[in-house]
Amino acid sequence: MGKRSARFKKPSRDSNDEFQLHAIPGGWDPIEDRRDQSFIRHVKPRSDGQQLLMEAIESQALTLALGPAGTGKTYLAIAAAVKALEENRIDRIILSRPAIEAGEQLGYLPGTLEDKMSPYLRPLYDALADRLGGKRLRQYMTDGTIEIAPIGYMRGRTLNNAFVVIDEAQNCTYVQIKMLLTRLGWHSTMVITGDPDQTDLLPGMSGLSDIAAKLEVLSDIAVIKLSKQDVVRHPLVACMLAAL
């Protein structure tokens, strides 16, 4: 018993020992190393609302997905974009998202345009890395197959043969969303996602709800409204959304 207890005994630590934290060499990278997937995982809807959204993205050139946090709006849009790219139906994926902090002022960020946009696009990177793996994602971003396009730089462009994902559109004004919609080119698909109840703009400035209401009557445009019943995160998320 003595040898057994000694074998599993944890090493003692002097209370006066000092520990130091060291920074990770190379700095922070928005695309972390991940195990590349050895197979293609097919995304399946987990609610009726998600089923409608997936069908709309497949059948319509323009889809607006409105709903609370955790309903899978962004992930399903990214999954559809990757699927279209792998099936050679498009040439590139274009990601755009307003660079607005959620109630905090982070100040000016150093680095290139991609470096400045990386913190805001992190949810899109996470979804892309999950679908493609870190290695392929880096390759596609290097050769321009996946492009980061800040909303402020979208004016004047025509996006042909592309899958365009506009995320967090509740933080765009009416004029900005109108400008983004008119970027749609030939053989392209655009998905605009957002939660009108979580805008970080001043009251009355967000244009997402007004745009969705006006486009909803058009038969060639899909406006999918998700609800708390479509939340696929922790069950408490849906409960909190109902209470708050």
C-alpha positions in Angstrom: 0.0 0.0 0.0 2.9 2.3 0.6 4.3 1.9 -2.9 0.8 2.3 -4.4 0.1 5.5 -2.5 3.5 6.9 -3.5 2.9 6.1 -7.1 -0.3 8.1 -7.3 0.8 10.9 -4.9 0.7 14.3 -6.5 3.9 16.3 -6.3 3.9 18.8 -3.5 4.2 22.5 -4.4 5.8 25.1 -2.2 3.5 28.1 -1.5 6.4 30.4 -2.1 7.1 29.1 -5.7 6.6 31.7 -8.4 4.9 30.9 -11.7 5.3 32.9 -14.9 3.0 33.2 -17.8 4.6 33.3 -21.2 3.1 34.6 -24.4 2.5 32.2 -27.3 5.3 32.7 -29.9 4.1 34.3 -33.1 1.1 36.1 -31.7 -2.6 35.5 -32.2 -3.8 33.9 -35.4 -7.5 34.0 -36.3 -7.2 30.6 -38.0 -6.0 28.2 -35.4 -4.4 24.8 -36.3 -7.2 22.2 -36.3 -7.4 18.6 -37.4 -8.5 18.6 -41.0 -11.6 16.6 -41.6 -11.0 13.4 -43.5 -14.6 13.2 -44.7 -17.4 15.7 -45.7 -20.0 16.0 -43.0 -23.4 16.7 -44.4 -25.2 19.4 -42.4 -28.8 18.4 -41.4 -31.4 20.8 -40.1 -32.3 20.5 -36.4 -35.6 22.4 -36.6 -38.3 23.3 -39.0 -37.0 26.8 -39.3 -33.5 25.6 -40.2 -35.1 23.3 -42.8 -36.8 26.3 -44.5 -33.5 28.3 -44.4 -31.5 25.5 -46.0 -34.1 25.0 -48.7 -34.3 28.8 -49.4 -30.5 29.1 -49.7 -30.4 26.2 -52.2 -33.3 27.6 -54.4 -33.0 31.4 -54.2 -30.2 33.8 -55.3 -31.0 36.1 -52.3 -32.0 34.9 -48.8 -32.4 37.0 -45.7 -32.2 35.0 -42.4 -33.5 36.8 -39.4 -33.6 35.3 -36.0 -32.2 35.3 -32.4 -28.7 34.1 -31.4 -28.1 30.4 -31.6 -30.4 29.5 -34.4 -27.6 28.6 -36.8 -28.0 31.4 -39.3 -24.3 32.0 -39.9 -23.2 28.4 -39.8 -25.8 27.2 -42.3 -24.9 30.1 -44.6 -21.2 29.1 -44.4 -22.0 25.5 -44.9 -24.0 26.2 -48.0 -21.2 28.4 -49.3 -18.6 25.7 -48.8 -20.8 23.1 -50.5 -21.3 25.4 -53.5 -17.5 25.9 -53.7 -16.7 22.2 -53.5 -19.3 21.4 -56.2 -17.7 24.0 -58.5 -20.9 26.1 -58.7 -19.0 29.2 -57.7 -15.5 30.5 -57.9 -15.1 32.2 -54.6 -16.7 33.0 -51.2 -16.9 36.6 -50.1 -17.4 37.3 -46.4 -18.5 40.7 -45.1 -19.5 42.0 -41.7 -19.8 45.4 -40.1 -16.8 46.3 -37.9 -18.9 47.5 -34.9 -18.0 46.5 -31.3 -20.8 45.1 -29.1 -21.0 47.9 -26.6 -17.2 48.3 -26.2 -14.7 50.6 -27.8 -11.6 48.6 -28.8 -9.8 51.5 -30.4 -7.7 51.3 -33.5 -6.4 47.8 -34.3 -2.8 47.4 -35.8 -1.8 45.5 -38.9 -3.2 45.0 -42.4 -6.8 45.2 -43.4 -7.2 41.4 -42.8 -5.6 41.8 -39.4 -8.0 44.6 -38.5 -11.1 42.6 -39.6 -10.1 39.3 -38.1 -11.6 39.8 -34.6 -14.9 40.8 -36.2 -14.9 37.9 -38.6 -14.0 35.3 -36.0 -17.4 33.6 -36.0 -17.1 33.2 -39.8 -13.6 31.8 -39.5 -14.8 29.3 -36.9 -17.5 28.0 -39.2 -15.2 27.9 -42.2 -12.5 26.0 -40.3 -15.1 23.5 -39.1 -16.2 22.8 -42.7 -12.8 23.0 -44.5 -10.1 22.4 -41.9 -7.4 24.9 -41.0 -5.0 23.9 -43.9 -7.5 24.3 -46.7 -8.9 27.5 -45.2 -5.4 29.1 -45.1 -4.9 28.0 -48.7 -8.2 29.5 -49.9 -7.6 32.8 -48.1 -4.1 33.0 -49.6 -5.1 32.4 -53.2 -8.2 34.6 -52.9 -10.8 31.9 -53.1 -12.1 33.1 -49.8 -12.1 36.9 -49.6 -12.7 39.3 -46.7 -14.6 42.3 -48.0 -15.4 45.1 -45.4 -18.7 46.6 -46.0 -17.2 50.0 -46.5 -15.2 48.7 -49.5 -18.1 47.0 -51.3 -19.4 50.0 -53.2 -18.9 49.9 -56.9 -18.3 46.1 -57.1 -20.3 43.5 -59.0 -19.9 40.0 -57.5 -20.2 37.4 -60.2 -19.8 33.6 -59.7 -19.6 34.1 -55.9 -21.3 33.1 -52.7 -21.6 36.2 -50.6 -22.3 36.0 -46.8 -23.3 39.3 -45.0 -23.2 38.6 -41.3 -24.6 40.7 -38.4 -26.6 42.8 -40.8 -28.6 44.3 -37.9 -25.6 46.6 -37.5 -26.0 48.0 -41.0 -28.0 51.0 -41.9 -30.8 50.9 -44.6 -28.5 52.6 -47.1 -25.7 50.1 -46.4 -27.9 47.1 -46.9 -29.4 48.5 -50.0 -25.9 49.0 -51.4 -24.9 45.4 -50.5 -28.0 44.0 -52.2 -27.2 45.7 -55.4 -23.7 44.1 -55.5 -25.3 40.7 -56.5 -24.0 39.6 -59.9 -24.6 36.7 -62.3 -24.4 33.1 -61.1 -24.1 34.3 -57.5 -25.8 33.6 -54.2 -26.1 36.1 -51.3 -27.2 35.3 -47.8 -27.8 38.1 -45.3 -28.1 37.2 -41.6 -28.9 39.2 -38.6 -30.9 39.6 -35.4 -33.0 42.8 -35.4 -33.3 42.6 -31.6 -29.5 42.7 -31.1 -28.4 45.8 -33.0 -25.5 47.8 -31.6 -26.5 50.9 -33.5 -28.5 53.8 -32.1 -32.3 53.2 -32.0 -33.9 53.6 -35.4 -30.6 53.3 -37.4 -30.6 49.6 -38.2 -32.2 49.0 -41.6 -32.5 45.2 -41.5 -36.1 45.0 -40.4 -37.3 47.6 -42.9 -35.4 46.0 -45.8 -36.8 42.5 -44.9 -40.4 43.8 -44.7 -40.1 45.4 -48.2 -38.4 42.4 -49.8 -40.7 39.8 -48.2 -43.4 40.4 -50.8 -41.1 39.5 -53.7 -41.5 35.9 -54.8 -37.8 35.5 -56.0 -36.4 36.5 -52.6 -36.6 34.4 -49.5 -37.0 36.0 -46.1 -36.7 33.4 -43.3 -37.6 34.3 -39.8 -36.3 32.0 -37.2 -37.5 31.9 -33.6 -36.5 30.7 -30.2 -37.8 27.3 -31.1 -34.9 27.1 -33.6 -32.2 27.7 -31.1 -29.7 24.9 -31.2 -27.3 26.1 -28.5 -27.6 25.3 -24.8 -31.2 25.0 -23.8 -30.8 27.9 -21.4 -30.2 30.2 -24.4 -33.8 29.8 -25.5 -35.0 30.2 -22.0 -33.1 33.5 -21.6 -34.3 34.8 -24.9 -37.8 34.3 -23.8 -37.2 36.0 -20.4 -35.1 39.0 -21.5 
